[in-house]
């Protein structure tokens, strides 16, 4: 049986979680900068992401962890993980295989593009 590596206590101490203990995690294609999706992570999801090399999120609707691609085959191979300046958001740079969005689209951010009124 393998020993679990805990989330680095220094990182855990910096994280600013919401009332449910979660932080938003933005997935971005590492080489193009394309924003793919937003998921949610708690300490365990972040730990799993860092130790496995695959993006792992907390599903608020199902109440369980999910590794992106386990059922769809649309895997997110993690290239880097960074906290923003306030430590209240995680940026996960990934190599996305297939669609990132549950709708089957490459990104969750291409369906409803909103423009400022003056454009």
RADARA-V892080 format. One record per residue. N is the residue number from 1. RES is the residue in three letters. SS is DSSP state (a for helix, b for strand, c for the rest). PHI is phi in degrees with one decimal (* if undefined). OMEGA is omega in radians with two decimals (none if undefined). Layout:
# RADARA-V892080
n = <N;N>
res = <RES;RES>
ss = <SS;SS>
phi = <PHI;PHI>
omega = <OMEGA;OMEGA>
This chain:
# RADARA-V892080
n = <1;2;3;4;5;6;7;8;9;10;11;12;13;14;15;16;17;18;19;20;21;22;23;24;25;26;27;28;29;30;31;32;33;34;35;36;37;38;39;40;41;42;43;44;45;46;47;48;49;50;51;52;53;54;55;56;57;58;59;60;61;62;63;64;65;66;67;68;69;70;71;72;73;74;75;76;77;78;79;80;81;82;83;84;85;86;87;88;89;90;91;92;93;94;95;96;97;98;99;100;101;102;103;104;105;106;107;108;109;110;111;112;113;114;115;116;117;118;119>
res = <UNK;UNK;UNK;UNK;UNK;UNK;UNK;UNK;UNK;UNK;UNK;UNK;UNK;UNK;UNK;UNK;UNK;UNK;UNK;UNK;UNK;UNK;UNK;UNK;UNK;UNK;UNK;UNK;UNK;UNK;UNK;UNK;UNK;UNK;UNK;UNK;UNK;UNK;UNK;UNK;UNK;UNK;UNK;UNK;UNK;UNK;UNK;UNK;UNK;UNK;UNK;UNK;UNK;UNK;UNK;UNK;UNK;UNK;UNK;UNK;UNK;UNK;UNK;UNK;UNK;UNK;UNK;UNK;UNK;UNK;UNK;UNK;UNK;UNK;UNK;UNK;UNK;UNK;UNK;UNK;UNK;UNK;UNK;UNK;UNK;UNK;UNK;UNK;UNK;UNK;UNK;UNK;UNK;UNK;UNK;UNK;UNK;UNK;UNK;UNK;UNK;UNK;UNK;UNK;UNK;UNK;UNK;UNK;UNK;UNK;UNK;UNK;UNK;UNK;UNK;UNK;UNK;UNK;UNK>
ss = <c;c;c;c;c;c;c;c;a;a;a;a;a;a;c;c;c;c;c;c;c;c;b;b;b;b;b;b;b;c;c;c;c;c;b;b;b;b;b;b;b;c;a;a;a;a;a;a;a;a;a;a;c;b;c;b;b;b;b;c;c;c;c;b;b;b;b;c;c;c;c;c;c;c;c;b;b;b;b;b;b;b;b;c;c;c;c;c;b;b;b;b;b;b;b;b;c;c;c;c;c;c;c;c;c;c;c;c;c;c;c;c;c;c;c;c;c;c;c>
phi = <*;-82.4;-84.3;-77.2;-90.9;-73.1;-61.0;-50.0;-57.1;-66.6;-69.9;-57.9;-68.2;-81.6;-60.4;-107.1;-93.9;-78.1;-61.7;-93.0;80.4;-114.3;-125.3;-68.3;-126.0;-91.8;-96.5;-130.7;-64.0;-64.0;-96.6;-108.7;83.1;-61.2;-80.2;-98.5;-166.3;-122.7;-128.0;-124.7;-130.2;-107.6;-58.2;-68.0;-62.5;-65.9;-59.8;-63.5;-62.0;-68.8;-91.4;-98.5;80.0;-124.0;-65.6;-124.2;-125.0;-100.9;-84.9;-68.5;-75.2;-94.3;66.7;-154.3;-77.6;-139.7;-94.4;-55.4;101.6;-60.8;-102.3;-90.3;83.3;-91.2;-76.6;-112.4;-84.9;-77.7;-101.8;-162.5;-134.5;-138.6;-93.8;-75.8;-61.6;-95.0;59.7;-114.1;-147.8;-110.2;-107.8;-110.9;-87.8;-129.6;-103.9;-81.3;-103.8;77.7;-75.8;-93.0;-86.2;-65.9;-81.7;96.4;-82.3;-59.7;-131.7;-80.6;-112.2;-121.5;-83.2;-123.9;-84.6;-103.3;-117.5;-59.1;-59.2;-86.6;-108.6>
omega = <-3.09;-3.14;3.11;3.07;-3.13;3.02;3.13;-3.12;3.12;3.10;-3.14;-3.13;-3.12;-3.04;3.05;-3.06;3.04;-3.08;3.13;3.13;-3.06;2.99;3.06;3.13;3.13;3.07;-3.11;3.07;-2.98;-3.01;-3.12;-3.09;-3.14;3.08;-3.00;-3.04;3.02;3.05;-3.13;3.11;2.89;-3.09;-3.10;3.10;3.11;3.11;-3.13;3.12;-3.10;-3.06;-3.09;-3.06;3.08;-3.11;3.14;-3.07;3.00;3.11;3.13;-3.11;-3.12;-3.13;3.14;3.09;3.02;3.09;-3.08;3.09;-3.12;3.12;-3.07;-3.01;-3.13;-2.98;2.97;3.06;-3.03;3.07;3.07;3.09;-3.14;2.99;3.04;-3.01;3.14;-3.10;3.10;3.08;3.12;3.03;-3.13;3.09;-2.99;2.89;-3.06;3.03;-3.14;-3.08;3.05;-3.05;3.12;3.09;-3.10;3.10;3.11;-3.12;3.08;-3.00;3.12;-3.07;-3.06;3.14;-3.13;3.14;3.04;-3.06;-3.06;-3.13;none>
